[in-house]
Every structure is written in structure tokens, then in C-alpha cells.
């Protein structure tokens, strides 16, 4: 694997939500594409990347690294994102840098010793983790569960807690005051610049799986619609 060269063009890909978000930085200038993709990530991602390449007059061979959202998030979208990153990187041995989606959310806020990042996991659950973004430390595991049962770290001072993520726009959000915001590809790119996230070759790139179960059974779906689950 080549070492990442962040002074060369760097592409960042976030497909972990219904929004397709891309950022390409060349010679200090960053251009973006953000589109509400729904379930059309596979259809839209390569044409949007080609638009960015054409604007700068570069190609995949020129990339010094590809940054991708590692999850957790929408399973199908994340698979499309990492697959695209691998496809762009493999012919040129370009390194990939995976950045966890909860990390990218946590760093949307000003530095704080106690930040909750929480994002919608569907099935009446949220993905979440606690961070100290002053000292760049994750204070908990990446977890999934009901928003209402999220508890602050034992030594947390309530008034010092900050929270962020689209879980705070749900009908039943976590029991903290939070900013309903989500990162874009630019935020993933900026975290990759920190050097805190390791680079891998394309074949070794992976996603962050927090939940083993990614879909409800038919019976569970029927019960959920009937208000029984």
C-alpha cells in the first residue's frame, strides 16, 4: 500500500444516510456535491464523482487518498460508499481512510469534554457513543439501543454535556439537549487530516458494524405496524 499523501487530491465519500455527500480537495480548494439520494446512491455516486474530477481536471490516478464514512449508518448506502472507494483505489494502490460516522458527528460541536453523538438507527433505535473532543478520546464503545435509555458517563457533569446528531429530530430523542445536525463529506475529510485514523489498502478497508441485525423479520414488521413492538 502507498502511504496517504494528503497534499495530493483527496476524495471523501459519505453514503451513510439518505444524503449522498462528496468532497474533493485539490491544491487547498474543496468542492462538494450533496444530494438527497434516498435509495439511489449506486445510481448517482459515480456521475457526481466524475463531475468533481472534471471540474478540477483530474482522475482517480491523481488521488493521494480516498476517505470514506465507516458507519454505523444505513447498511446499503455504506456498502455502496466503501465499494466505490475500493473501486477507485485498487488500480492505483491508493490508500483508504475510514472515519467512523459518530466521530464525524461529535466533532461538529466546539471541543468539549463530554459529547454524545447519536444518529438514527431505524427500528426505534439509535447508534451512539460518548466522546471527549478536547483530548480526542472516545469515552464509550460504539453502541446501538433505545434513545431513552442512553446514560451519561459516570463522571459526567450534567451541565457540561453536549450532544449532536439526527437522533435529536426523532419523535423520541435521547434524554439530553442536542443539536439535530449531521456531518458531510467535508467533515470526514477534515478528520482524516488529523492523522488519528489509520490508512489501509483497498482490500483491507472495512465498515464499522454495531448491530448484527439489519432488518426486521416479517412478523416483527407486522407487530410494529400494529403498535405491538
C-alpha positions as CSV (number, residue, x, y, z in Angstrom):
1,X,0.0,0.0,0.0
2,X,1.2,3.5,-0.8
3,X,1.2,5.9,2.2
4,X,-1.6,8.5,2.1
5,X,-0.4,11.8,0.6
6,X,-2.9,14.4,1.8
7,X,-1.1,17.1,-0.2
8,X,-2.3,15.4,-3.4
9,X,-6.0,15.4,-4.3
10,X,-8.2,13.7,-1.7
11,X,-11.8,12.5,-2.2
12,X,-14.2,12.0,0.7
13,X,-17.4,9.9,0.4
14,X,-20.3,9.7,2.9
15,X,-23.2,7.4,2.0
16,X,-24.3,6.6,5.5
17,X,-27.6,8.4,5.3
18,X,-30.2,9.2,2.6
19,X,-27.9,12.0,1.5
20,X,-25.1,11.4,-0.9
21,X,-22.2,13.6,0.2
22,X,-18.9,14.0,-1.6
23,X,-15.9,16.4,-1.2
24,X,-12.8,16.7,-3.4
25,X,-9.9,18.8,-2.3
26,X,-7.2,19.8,-4.8
27,X,-4.4,22.2,-4.0
28,X,-6.2,23.5,-1.0
29,X,-9.6,24.1,-2.7
30,X,-12.5,21.9,-1.8
31,X,-15.6,21.4,-3.9
32,X,-18.6,19.3,-2.9
33,X,-21.7,17.5,-4.1
34,X,-24.6,16.9,-1.7
35,X,-27.8,15.3,-3.0
36,X,-30.8,13.7,-1.4
37,X,-30.3,10.2,-2.9
38,X,-32.9,8.1,-1.0
39,X,-32.0,4.7,-2.2
40,X,-30.3,5.9,-5.4
41,X,-26.7,6.1,-4.1
42,X,-25.5,3.5,-6.6
43,X,-27.0,5.4,-9.5
44,X,-25.7,8.8,-8.5
45,X,-22.3,8.3,-6.9
46,X,-20.1,7.8,-9.9
47,X,-21.6,10.5,-12.1
48,X,-21.2,13.0,-9.2
49,X,-17.6,11.9,-8.6
50,X,-16.9,12.3,-12.3
51,X,-18.3,15.9,-12.2
52,X,-15.9,16.8,-9.4
53,X,-12.9,15.2,-11.2
54,X,-13.8,17.1,-14.4
55,X,-14.1,20.4,-12.5
56,X,-10.5,20.0,-11.3
57,X,-9.2,18.3,-14.4
58,X,-8.0,15.2,-12.5
59,X,-8.7,11.5,-12.5
60,X,-8.7,8.7,-10.0
61,X,-5.0,8.1,-10.6
62,X,-4.2,11.5,-9.2
63,X,-5.7,10.8,-5.8
64,X,-3.4,10.7,-2.7
65,X,-6.1,9.1,-0.6
66,X,-9.8,8.3,-0.5
67,X,-11.7,9.0,2.7
68,X,-15.0,7.1,3.4
69,X,-17.7,7.0,6.1
70,X,-17.1,3.8,8.0
71,X,-20.5,3.8,9.7
72,X,-22.5,3.0,11.6
73,X,-25.4,4.1,9.4
74,X,-27.6,2.9,6.5
75,X,-26.2,-0.5,5.7
76,X,-26.8,-0.5,1.9
77,X,-25.5,3.1,1.5
78,X,-22.4,2.4,3.4
79,X,-21.6,-0.7,1.3
80,X,-22.0,1.4,-1.8
81,X,-19.7,4.0,-0.5
82,X,-16.9,1.6,0.5
83,X,-17.3,-0.4,-2.7
84,X,-16.9,2.8,-4.7
85,X,-13.9,3.9,-2.7
86,X,-12.3,0.4,-3.3
87,X,-13.0,0.5,-7.0
88,X,-11.3,3.9,-7.3
89,X,-8.3,3.0,-5.2
90,X,-7.5,-0.6,-6.2
91,X,-6.0,0.1,-9.7
92,X,-3.6,2.7,-8.3
93,X,-2.9,1.2,-4.8
94,X,-4.4,4.4,-3.4
95,X,-4.8,4.2,0.4
96,X,-8.2,4.4,2.0
97,X,-9.0,6.2,5.3
98,X,-12.2,5.1,7.1
99,X,-13.7,7.6,9.6
100,X,-16.5,6.4,11.9
101,X,-19.7,8.4,11.4
102,X,-20.2,9.0,15.1
103,X,-16.8,10.6,15.3
104,X,-17.6,12.9,12.5
105,X,-20.8,13.9,14.2
106,X,-19.2,14.5,17.6
107,X,-16.6,16.9,16.1
108,X,-19.4,19.1,14.6
109,X,-19.6,20.8,18.0
110,X,-17.0,23.0,19.7
111,X,-14.4,21.0,21.7
112,X,-16.0,19.6,24.8
113,X,-15.0,17.0,27.5
114,X,-18.4,15.2,27.2
115,X,-20.1,14.9,23.8
116,X,-22.8,12.5,22.9
117,X,-23.1,11.7,19.2
118,X,-26.4,9.9,18.4
119,X,-27.8,9.0,14.9
120,X,-30.9,7.3,13.8
121,X,-30.5,3.6,13.5
122,X,-34.1,2.9,12.5
123,X,-36.1,0.1,14.2
124,X,-36.8,2.5,17.1
125,X,-33.1,2.6,18.0
126,X,-30.1,4.9,17.7
127,X,-26.4,4.5,17.2
128,X,-24.4,6.4,19.8
129,X,-21.1,7.0,21.5
130,X,-19.6,9.4,24.0
131,X,-16.5,11.5,23.3
132,X,-14.0,13.9,24.8
133,X,-13.3,16.0,21.8
134,X,-10.9,18.2,23.8
135,X,-8.4,15.3,24.3
136,X,-9.6,13.3,21.3
137,X,-10.7,10.3,23.3
138,X,-13.8,8.1,22.8
139,X,-15.4,7.6,26.2
140,X,-17.5,4.6,25.4
141,X,-18.0,1.8,22.9
142,X,-20.0,2.4,19.7
143,X,-23.4,1.2,20.7
144,X,-27.0,0.8,19.5
145,X,-30.1,0.9,21.6
146,X,-33.3,2.8,22.5
147,X,-32.6,6.5,22.8
148,X,-34.5,6.8,26.1
149,X,-32.0,4.5,27.9
150,X,-28.8,6.3,27.0
151,X,-27.0,7.2,30.2
152,X,-24.2,9.7,30.6
153,X,-20.7,8.5,31.7
154,X,-20.5,8.1,35.5
155,X,-18.2,11.1,36.0
156,X,-20.0,13.4,33.6
157,X,-21.2,16.8,34.8
158,X,-24.7,17.3,33.5
159,X,-24.3,21.0,32.6
160,X,-21.1,20.1,30.6
161,X,-22.8,17.5,28.4
162,X,-23.1,18.4,24.7
163,X,-25.0,16.3,22.2
164,X,-25.4,16.1,18.4
165,X,-26.8,14.0,15.6
166,X,-30.1,13.4,13.7
167,X,-31.3,11.3,16.7
168,X,-32.4,14.7,18.1
169,X,-35.0,15.2,15.5
170,X,-36.7,11.9,16.2
171,X,-40.1,11.7,18.0
172,X,-38.4,10.1,21.0
173,X,-34.8,11.5,21.1
174,X,-32.1,10.8,23.7
175,X,-32.8,12.5,27.1
176,X,-30.3,15.4,26.6
177,X,-30.4,18.7,24.8
178,X,-28.9,18.1,21.4
179,X,-28.2,19.7,18.0
180,X,-30.0,17.9,15.2
181,X,-27.1,18.1,12.7
182,X,-25.2,15.6,10.7
183,X,-21.7,15.7,9.2
184,X,-21.0,16.0,5.5
185,X,-18.1,14.6,3.4
186,X,-16.1,17.8,4.3
187,X,-16.2,16.8,8.0
188,X,-14.9,13.3,7.2
189,X,-12.1,14.9,5.1
190,X,-11.1,17.2,8.0
191,X,-11.0,14.4,10.5
192,X,-8.8,12.3,8.1
193,X,-6.4,15.3,8.1
194,X,-5.9,14.8,11.8
195,X,-3.9,11.7,11.3
196,X,-5.9,9.9,14.0
197,X,-7.5,7.4,11.6
198,X,-5.3,4.7,10.0
199,X,-5.0,4.2,6.3
200,X,-5.4,0.8,4.7
201,X,-5.2,-0.7,1.3
202,X,-8.4,-1.2,-0.6
203,X,-8.7,-4.9,0.2
204,X,-8.3,-4.3,3.9
205,X,-10.9,-1.5,4.2
206,X,-13.8,-2.3,6.4
207,X,-17.1,-0.9,7.8
208,X,-18.0,-0.4,11.4
209,X,-20.7,-2.8,12.3
210,X,-22.5,-2.0,15.6
211,X,-25.7,-4.0,15.0
212,X,-25.7,-7.6,13.8
213,X,-29.4,-7.4,12.9
214,X,-30.0,-5.0,10.0
215,X,-33.7,-5.8,9.3
216,X,-36.9,-6.7,11.0
217,X,-38.5,-10.1,10.3
218,X,-41.9,-10.1,8.6
219,X,-43.6,-10.9,11.9
220,X,-41.7,-8.0,13.6
221,X,-42.8,-5.7,10.9
222,X,-46.4,-6.7,11.3
223,X,-46.2,-6.3,15.0
224,X,-44.5,-2.9,14.7
225,X,-47.2,-1.6,12.4
226,X,-49.8,-2.9,14.9
227,X,-48.1,-1.0,17.7
228,X,-47.1,-4.2,19.5
229,X,-43.3,-3.9,19.1
